[in-house]
Structure formats: C-alpha cells, structure tokens
Amino acid sequence: MAFLDPKDLPLHVGPKLWYFRALALQALRRHDEALEALEMCARLAPDGSAEALLKAKALAGLSRWREVIDVLGGYAKELAADPSAQAILAASFAMVGEPDRAIPFCEAALAQHEEPVVRRFLEALLRGRRARLQRDSAFAELRKVWNERIRALPPAEIIAGFPVEINGGNLHFVRRLIRESNLDDELLPLVVAMDYLETGDRSPLEKLSAEIRPIAEEIVAELQKKLPEVPERSTHKAHA
C-alpha cells in the first residue's frame, strides 16, 4: 500500500492509480477508505462498470444495500454477464426485504458463479423462496376453507372441533386466520392454548377464569400429542 499512498499520488497522475488504491483497500476490507479513493477516481474521469462494481462491493461491506442497488442499476447491461455483480444484487435485494426481485439475479449468478461459498448462499436464497411459495400456497388453501366452512360456525363449535385440524404445519396459519378475523375474544381458550404452544409463556393460561382455563388446558394437552416439540415440562405445569 505504500506505493499507493495519497501523498504520493498527485491529481495529474490520473484515475487508474486511485482505482488500484481502492481495489487494494477493498481487499483489506477498509471499505470507507476504498469509497474515498473511488470518489477521487471519479473526480478525474467518469465512472465505468469496473469502478461501479468495486464501489458496490465496498458499499455491501458496509451493509448499505440500497446504495448497492442504485450503483449497479446504472450498469445493468454492462454487468449482466458478471456473476459477482449478479450475486451482489441478489444479496442486496434479499437484505432489503425484496426476495422476489432477488431471484432473477440469483439464478443468473448461479449459472455463472463458481465460488462454493457464494453458490451456497445463492442456493439458500432459492430454497427460501420455494419454501415461502409453498407456505403461501398452503395458507391460501387454509384461508379458503376457513372462510367457506369454519369462520361462520358458532365459537363453541370451533373451539370444540378445530383443534383436531391443527398440526405443527398449520398452527401459525390458524392463529393468523383467527387474528385476521378479529375472533380472539370469541375463541379465547383456543387462542391462549395456541399462543402458549408457540411461545412457551404460561402466564396467559394461568390468568384465565376458572371456567375457561380447563378448556384451554385440554386443548393444550390434545395439541401436545401432535406437536412433540412442545417441552414436556409444560404438561407438568399445566396440572400444577
């Protein structure tokens, strides 16, 4: 790095040395300094795709994901065949909570990228999206059944019969449907039982009235038979 010291780089030398300095700083993970060197480079000559990609890497190192997207967005055509650029864009869109926009870049990067660590990350992104699509599909089907057959039933019938339909795969979905339907109060024993199974917090159970608590405890016991991941200690506390 000594031969790239800014004190020895007068402006008239040209932008390339500043670019090489940024490249070296980025390799050392000195991201802020790399960005400063790139700014000096930009003062002397217009940015190109190489400078943009290096800037994106420095910004990603600082978790400035939106800026990464903005920087690389201006060089979409030039960097379309660069697997590093595609991988960074995939990661950036995933990090800002836009996984659907990440997928095309993810697939493009996987088609070209050979680095095992990067490939594992990209493959994990794709698996996560497939799993989310499956969950969304399952929830849509459950919502249809809920709206058409169950929601209009008397609360007592739902409380008595619906625990049979609940399992480890749909517990979260059922709870969400009840919440969306504003039926927490009407289905209180079922709601408290499900919340306990998800959080492990017994305090809401213990605060129920003497009439409602046995119903909730019975639902807990029934669901525990189908949800083996629920701690055994909860059963002992239930009958304390």
Secondary structure, 3 states (H helix, E strand, C coil): CHHHCHHHCCHHHCHHHHHHHHHHHHHCCCHHHHHHHHHHHHHHCCCCHHHHHHHHHHHHHCCCHHHHHHHHHCCCCCCCCCHHHHHHHHHHHHHCCCHHHHHHHHHHHHHHCCCHHHHHHHHHHHHHHHHHHHHHHHHHHHHHHHHHHHCCCCHHHHHHHHHHHCCCCCHHHHHHHHHHCCCCCCCHHHHHHHHHHHHCCCHHHHCCCCCCHHHHHHHHHHHHHHCCCCCCHHHHHHCC
